Amino acid sequence: MSKNLFWITAILMAAACAKGETREGLMGSALAYWRLGTDSPEAKWPLKQTGEIRGGETAVLKDGYFDAGRDLTVSGDAITVYLRARDPNGKWNYALFSKRGSHNIVTFNLFSVDLGGTPGPDIGFEIHTDRDFVMVSFPVSAIEAAAWHDFTGRYDGKSIELICDGRVMAKRAWKGGALTQNKEPVLIGAETDNGAVVRPFTGEMEEAAIWPRALDYWELALVMRKDTIMPDANYVEPYVSPIHYRPAAGRLADTIPFFWKGEYHIFYLRALAKVPWEHIVSTDLVHWKELPTALKPDGAPDGPDGLHMFTGSVMEHDGTFHIFYTGWNPENKEGREKIMHATSPDLIAWTKHPEHGFFANDDQYQNTDFRDPYVFWHEPDKAFWMIVCARDGKTGKPVQGRLVSKDLIRWEQVSPLLLDPPLGEGTPECPDLFKIGKTFYLLNSPCAGTTDMRHAEDILGPYRNPEPNTIDTPILYAAKRMFDGRRHILTGWIRDLGGERDGGGFEWGGDQSVPREVYAGPDGQLLFKPVPEAVAVFAKTLKELTDVPPGSLDVPDHYYLECEAELDEQAELRLVMREQTSGGGYALVLRPGKNEAAITGATFDYPRKIRFDVSRPIKVQAFIQGAIIECFINEAYAFSCRAYDFRSGKLGIQTDGGKAQIRRIAIRIP
């Protein structure tokens, strides 16, 4: 224990002693407290037992659980939940202590399950506030799996913590907000899922408690019978990237960029319980002003505007701005997805026109997947075209659907774009179609995978795949672009991962990516480089080195990197960002001989084919910002990843194989 921590603990202990606090008194002050091995006749909230439960000093459960009823709840912006339990088999794949009804209906949930990305099962704690859903977790491999454990989940309005046996195992800063309420029962040893009780516990339990406040560390030490609470050594204060916009509540999902009279407008879907279209604007692609919400779910509960306002496009015609969007609602008996229309005189105040909405006709396209309209004027036809994510009306195969209109109101559903090869199983979301020179380019995002590109000499196709055909790793999704009169600018979202872990599952939404200039490359490729406005943010040079040997460099936690290297075809270069002494970190790997590069971490590997010219120096740019890393090779190829597990570390320079010379390294900060 450090001297500072010793004195802090001593002061807290002295203060607690002066107040006469005891564990018995603290447990008695809880909103609800149960000794689970007894009948707890003094409990304020009596428990109903279900399944096989034997009492005594401990409660021994076999597919059993306790029910405290639906009326027990906690409101406000703080909570502490406590459970002492043991799984003699060390499996930890059960519900533990919850008031939740589904992933989206949660007040609190202490649970065990295999989340993936870690060896074996995990212990987790999640809450839902009026700002959003948040979870922290740790792998069971970090504790003795078959032993008794004291688990505490704690939320204080600023952060959420998961504590085990007197040690903070996971902590995450949070945006605050009051706990959301629901009518689900408080269950110990189970949880509800859409009305059904699931995942009953098998093992032993002794105590459980709920406080409608955040206990301090001394109180938690009393509860857990420890001298003190050891903080999470890996916790870092939240960092706000100067180049990655993210809303204060929810996540930034599909972006709909639109340029108008010197301003870059980004409409975007915000990941909330009911998804709206939000609106931000910038003159420099760095500093974003939040404007009023453009579209809100404000229709009948079973109508197209009753749930989610999904992706579409923005365009201008004869002084009026138009949004075409997807009204997505599975409660709509006419169809889940309906193309909808709204107009505005100023890009700010929008009027919906529900009378203009329409479904797929079930002839040309199936009335199932029919969304994400991208609308533009096609001069040769003297008509407006709409490109949509769709399924063929006869085969059900995914297609890039097409519609035409003379007036932006009445639309004819016509044959889709010709794709060679055809799409696989994923429906082509968020399409974007544009022309550079004599070549047409089609962007789409096949159903939660990557954002892909195709090219054609005719606007109808066939659209073929270049190599590579993906514009980044799967961490960038739903990328679309706008044209500012001299350059195409692309933006998308850097997806969040579950539990803020590198191995967590893909979430819907995250942070806006660094805006990228799009330009044409050889053989139908599109190439991408960060906009100079983003690079210019990092104006202070901390290091500028030449002829750098392999090794490790001290760097700040958040920075911008430039590297120039000369490699022959046999050489391999690894730039390891946030390099750990244990070997962890995030490596950008260049393999010129294979015309391949990759970005890798302990739980992921994202390789793809690119083109190298070893007769010229290779340039790398990388933005290492909080939990985001975006890399660019030769101002052409982007490689992005999440960086949750390691928030600091050195810059490792590793070479292998043939001749490699690092000519220049520059480290810059804002």
N, C-alpha and C positions, 0 to 999 in steps of 0.2 A: 504494500500500500504506500502511495506517495505521501510526503509530509503534508501537502495541501489537502489531499483526500482524508488523511488521518484527522486533521484539525477540523475540517468540515463535519466529519462524522462525529467527532467529540462534541462539537457545538450543538449538532442536532440531537445527540443523545442527552446532553445536559438540558436542552430546552424541553425535550420530551419528558424527562424525569421531573422537571419543574412543573410541567402540566399534569404529572401523575398519570400519563398514558400507559395503558397496559394492553396486551394483545386481546384479552377478554373484552375490555372496554371498546377497543377499536372494532372488533368483530360485531359486538352488540350494537354499534352505531351504524352498521350497514343498513341499506334499504332492505336487503334480504340476506339472511345468513342461515345456512343449513349444515348440520352435522349429519352426513348422509348415512352413516352406519347405524344411527338411531332413528326413532320416529320424529325427533326434533319437535316435541310438543310445544316448545316456546317459540317456534318459528313464526314470523309475521305472515309468511306466505306458505301455507301448508302444501306439501307435495303429494301428488298422486303417482303411484308406482305402476309401471307397465312392464311386462316381461319378467324374466327370472332374476330376482334380486334377493340376496341373503344379507341380513343385518349382522350387527355385532360391533366391534371396534371400527370396522370398515364396511362399506357396502360392496358386496361382490355381485357384479352384474354379468349376465350372459344374455346378450341381445336384449338388454333392458335399458330403461331410462326413467327419469323423474320429470313430472310435468307440474310447473308452478302456476299454470293458467295464463290466460290472455291479458288480464288486467295489469299484470306487473310490467312496468315499462320505465324507461329512463328518458327524460327530455333534457334539453339544454346542450351545452357544448363541452361536456366532460363526463367521463365514466371510468370506473375501474371494475373489472371482473376478475374473480379469483377462483381457482379450482386446484385441489390436490388430488392427483390421480396416478394410477399405475397400470401399465399394460404388461402383465407378466411375460407375454409372448414377444414383446418388443415390436409388434407390427404397426401400431399407431396408424390405423386407417379407419377411424371412426369420428363421428360428431362428438363434441365434448360439451359445449355450453353455448346455447344460442337463443336468439330471438330473431329469426329470419324465415322467409318463405320461399325465396329463390335467390339467384345471383343478384337480382335487382331489388329485392325486398329484404333489407337488412337493417336492424338497429345495431346489433352486435353479434359476432360469431367467433367463438374460440373453437378451433377444429384441428383435426389431423387428417392428412391425405397426402398422396404422392403427387406433388405439383409438377414434377418433371424438372430437369435441369440440375438436379442434385442427386447424390447417391441415396436412394431409398426414400422413405416418406418424410413429410415435413409437418411441423406444427405451425399453425397460422392464426392470426387475429385480424378480423376485418370489421369495419363499421361503414355506415352510409350516412353522410351528412347532407345538408341542403346544398353543399358545394359539389359533392360527387362521392364515389365509392373509393375506399382506400384500404390496402391490406399490407401487412408485414408478415414475414415468416422466417423460419430457420430450419435446417435439416435435422432430423432426429439423430443423424450420425454425429452431431455435435454434443450429444448427451449420452448417458448410459441408458440404452433403450428400455431395459426391463426393470429399471429402478423406479422408486417413488419420485414424483416431481411436483413442485409447486409452480403453477402457471398463472401469470397475471397479464391481462390485456389492459392497457391504460391509454386514455385519450384526454388531453388537457386543452383542446381548442387550438393548439399550435403544432402538436406532433402526436404520433401514435407509436406506442412501444409494446413489445412483447418481451416479458421478463420470465426467466426460468431459474428457479433455485437461487435467487439473489443476484442474477446477472442479466443485464439487458442484452438479449440475443439479437434483437432487430429494432431499429428505430427509423422513423421517416417523418420529416417535416411535412405539415399539412396546411391546407389553405383555410382551415377553420370551418365554421358552420355548425348548426345545431343538428343533433342526431335525428334522423328521420323516424317517423313512428309507423307502426303497423299493428295489426290485430293478431299476429301469430303468437302462439304460446311460448313462454320461456321454458326451454327443455334442457335438462342436464343429462348428457349421455345420448343425445339424438338431435336431429334438426328436422324442420319441415321443408318440403320441396313441392310447391304447387298443391298444397293441401294435404300431402301424404307425409307421414312420419318416416324418416329414412335414416340409415346408417347408425343403428343402435349400438351402444358400447358393450364391449366384453372386456372385463378387467375389474379393477378395484378403485373406489373413490372414497374420500374421507370428508372433505369440506368443500363448500362453494359459497360465494358471496358476491353481492353487487353493491357498489357505492355510486351515488349520482354525482360524484366529484372525482377529481384526479388525486389519489393519495400521493403524498410526497414520499421521497425515497426513504426517510426514516420510518414512516408508517408502513411502507411496503416491506422494509426489513423486519419490522415487528410481525407482520402477517406471515412472512416466510421463515421466521425464526432465524434470521441471519443478523450478523453484526452491521452489515451495510449492504447497499446495492451497488454492484460494480457496473459502471457505464459501458455502453457499446463503444469499443475501441475503434470500430470502423465507421462510426457515424460522422458525417460531415454536414456542416450547415448548408442549406440550399443555396445554389448558385444560379443566378439569372444570366443566361447568355445574352450578349448584346446583339446577336444576329439571328436568334431563333425565337420568333414570336410564339407565345402560348397564352391562352386565355386564363384568367384567374380561377375560373371554375370550369370543370369539364375538360375535354381535350379537343384540340384542333384536328378535325378529320378532313374529308375531301375539300380541296381548294378549287375555287372557280375564279381564275384571274381575268381581269378586264382592264384595259388601259384606256383612259379618256382624258384628253387635253392636259397632258403633263403629269397626270396622277395615276399611280398603280393601285387599282382596287383589287382587294382579295375578298371575295365572298367565300365563306367556308361553313361546313357543317360542324356544329358543336356537339360533342358526345355528351348528351344529357338524356334524362329519362324520356323526354320528348324532344326530338332533334330539330332545332331551328336553323335557319340560314343567318349567320352573323356577317359583319361587314367591317373591314379595316381598310385604311388607305394610307399611302405613303408617296412622297415625292422622291425618295432616295433608296427604296427597297431595304432600308434598315430600321428607320424610325416609323412606327405604325400608330396611327390614330384610330381609336375605336369609334365607330359610327353606330347609329341605332340599328337594332336587329331588323333585317330585311324581311324575313318571312318567319311567321310563328305558327305552330300547330294550334289552330283556333276553330277547327270545324267540328262537326258532329263526331261523337266517339267512334262511330262505325263508318265514317266518311273518309275520303282521300286526304283531307286536311286535319284528321283527328289524331294522328300520332306523329309520324316522322316526315319532315320536309327533306327529301333526299336529293341527290346530285342532279345538276342540269347545267345551264349555261346562261350567259348574259350577252346581249347584243343591242345595238342601236339601229333604229330605222325611222327616218323622217322626223327626227327630233324627239322620239319617244324611245325609252329604254324598255327592253323586254327581258324577263326571266322566264325560262322554261325549266320546270323542275319536276321531280317525282313525288307524288303524294303516295306514301307507302303506309299501308294499314292492313294487316291480316284480318281485321274484323270487318273489312269492307266486303260484303257478300258479292258485289259485282266483279271484284278482282283486287288482288293485293297491291298492284302497282298501276298508277294512272298518271299519264303525262298532263301536267298542269301549266297554267299561264298566269303571269302577273306583269303589270306595266308600271312605269314611273316616269314623271317628267324631269327628275333630278337625281336619280340613282339612290335617293334617301327614302322617300315615302313611296311605298309600293301598294298597288291595288290588285287584289286577286280577281281573276275572271273564271270562276268555277264552271261557267257555261261553256268555256272553251276546252275543258278537259276531255280526254278520251283514253280508252283502253286499246290494247292490241285487239285486232278484229278476229283472232282465232282462225284466220284463213292464211294470210301472209305470215303472221307471227302469232305464237301462242300467247294466250292471256295469262302468262305466269311471270317469267322474267321479261320485263318491258320497262326500261328505266334509263336514267342518265342522259337526257336529250342534249345533244350539241347542235346548235342551230347557226347557220351562216348563209349568206347570199351567194348563189352560184350563177355567175354572169352568163355563161353560155346558154343556160336554160331559162334565164330571166325568171328564176324561181328561188325560193328558200329551200334549203335542204336541212333535214334533221337526221343525225346519226344517233342510234340508240343501241343499248345492250339488249339483246333479244334472243329468242329461240325460234327456229324455223317452224312454221305452222304445220308442216306435214311430218317432219322427222324428229322435231324436238331438239335438234342439235343447236349448240350455241352459234349465233351469227352476229355480225355487225349490221343491225337493221338500218333501213333507210326510208325516209318519208319525204314528200315534196309538198310545197304549198305556194300559192301566189299571194296570200294575204296574211300569213302568220296565224290564221284562225282555223281554216279548213285544211286538213292534212290527208294526203293520200298515202297509204302504206304500200310501198313498192319493193322491188327485189333488193336484197341486201348487197353490200359490197362483196366483191369476189376476193377471197383470201386463199392463198396458196403457200403452204399447206393450210387446210381448214383448221379451225380452232379445235382444241382438245375438249375436255369436259368443263373447264371453267368459263363462265359467261364473261364477255369482254366489257368490264365496267369502265365508267368515266372516259369515254372515247374523246379524242381530239384529232381533228383532221386539218392539215394546212399544207402549203406549198412553199418550197424554197427552190428558186431557179425553175427548172422544168420538171422537178420531181415532187410527187405528192407523198406525204408522210402521215401515217396513222399511228396514234398512241392509244393504248388501252391497258387495262389492268385486269388480267384474267382471274377474277373471283378470289381476292385475298392472297394473291401470290406476289408477283413482281409487276412493275410497269414496263410494258413491252413496246417495241417499235416495229413498224413495217414500212415498206416503200413501194411505189408503183409509178409507172409512166402515164397512166390514165387514172382519172379520179375514181372511176368505177372499179379499178383493179385490173389484173390481180395484184394484191398486196403481198409481197414476199418478205421473208425474214433476212436481215443482214446478220453478220456475225461480228460482235455479239448482238442478240436481239433484245436484251434487257438493258435498261438505262442505268441500273444501279442494283444493289442487293435487295432482298425482300424487305429490308428495314425501311426503304423508301416506298411509299405506295400512293396510288391515285394521283400521279403527277400530271399536270396540265400546263399549258403555256398561253401567253398573251404576246402581242406584237406592239412595240412602242413606236413604230415608224422607222426604226433602224435595226432593231434586234428582237429576236424571240426570247422571252424570259419564261423559264419553267419553274414551277414550285409544286411541292407536294408535302406529304407529312412523314416525319420520322416516327415510326410507330413505337408506342410504349410496349413494354414487356411485363407480363404478370408478376406482381410482387416486387417490382423494381429489381429483378434479378436477370443476369445475362442469359440464364437458361429458362426464363419464364415464357409462357405462351404469348402468342401475338394478341395484342389488344387492338381495338378499333379507335384510331386517333392517337395523337401525341403532340409533337412540336412541329411548327413549320420548318421546312428544310431551308438551307441557304439557297436563295434564288440563283438560278443558273442560266447563263447564256447558252442558247441552242444554235448550232450551226451544222451545215452539211459536211459530211466526210465522204470518203471513197466507198463505192460499192453499196450505196443505199444506207450507209451508217448515218446516225445523228451523233454529234459529239457535244460534250457539255463541259463548261468551265464556270467557276464561281464568278458572280458579277463583281467587277472591280470595286463597287461601292461597299461590298462586304469585306473584301480584302483591306480596303483603306481604313476600316475601323481599327485595325491592329497597327497603330502608327509608332509604337515605342519598341525599339529593338533592344532585346536583352542580351542576345548572343548573335554574333556573326562570325562564323568559323570557316576556314578553307582547308582543303586537303585533310579531311577528318578521318582518323583511323577508326577501325571497329572498337566498340566499347560502349560506355554508358555516360550520358550527360545529365547533369542536374537541370531540371526544368520546372517551371511552375505547374500548378494543378491544371490551369486552363490557359491555353495559348494557341497561337497560329504558327505553323511550321512550314518552312520552305526548304526543300532539299534538291540539289542537283548532283547527279551521279553519272558516271560512265561505266557501263557494264558490257562485257562481251556475251556471246550467246550461251556460254557455259556457266556464267555467274548467276547467283541468286542473292538478292538483297532483301533483308528483313528490317523494317523500321518498327521497333516495338514501343508503342506509346503506353505510358504508365507501367513501365517495366517493373516487376517485383523481384526481390532477391530470391523468392521461391520459384521463379520462372514464369509467373503469371503476367498478364498484360494483354495488349491488343496489337497484333502484328499486321502491317501492310507488307505483303510478300510480292516481289517482282521476279518473274521467271522469263526473261527475254527469249531463251532458247525454245520455250514451249509456247511463246506468245500468250502468256497467261499471267494473271495477277489474282490475288485473293486478300481478303481481310479476315483474320481468324482470332478466336479467343478460346478459352477452355471449353466452352459449350457450343461453339458454332464455327463454321468454316464456309465462307462465301467466295468460291473461286469462279472465274469466268475468263473466256478467251478475249484478249484484246490484241492490238497490234503494236509492236515495238520496232523502232529503227535504231539498231545498236551503233550506227555510224554517227548518231547525234546524242548529246547529253539527254538524260531522262530527268524530267522535272516533276517533283511531287509537292503538292500543297495539301495541308491537312488542318482542319479546324478541330481542336480538342477542347470541347466546351461542355462542362458539367458531365451529364450522362450521354452526350452525343459526340461521335467522331464522324466527320465527313472528309474523305480524302479524294483528291483529284490527281490523275496521272497524265502528264503532258497536256494539261488543259483540254482533256478529251474524254477520259473515262472516270466515272465516279464510283467510289466504294465506301459505303456507310455502315455503321454499326452502332448499337447501344453499348454504353460503358458504365454499367451500374456497379459491378462488383469491385472495381478498382477506381477510386476517385483521385488518386495521386500516384506518383511513381516517376521513374527516370525515363529518358528517351534512350532506348537501346538501338545500337547500330550493329547489325550482324551481316557478314558476307560469307558465301560458300561457293565452291566450284571454281570458276574461271577468274578472269581479271575483273576487279571492281575497284573503283576509285570514287570516294565521296568528295566532290569538288567544293561543295558549299552547303552549309547548314545555317539557317537563320531562325531564331525564335523571337516572336513578337507578341505583344500584349496591347490592349487598348490604351 
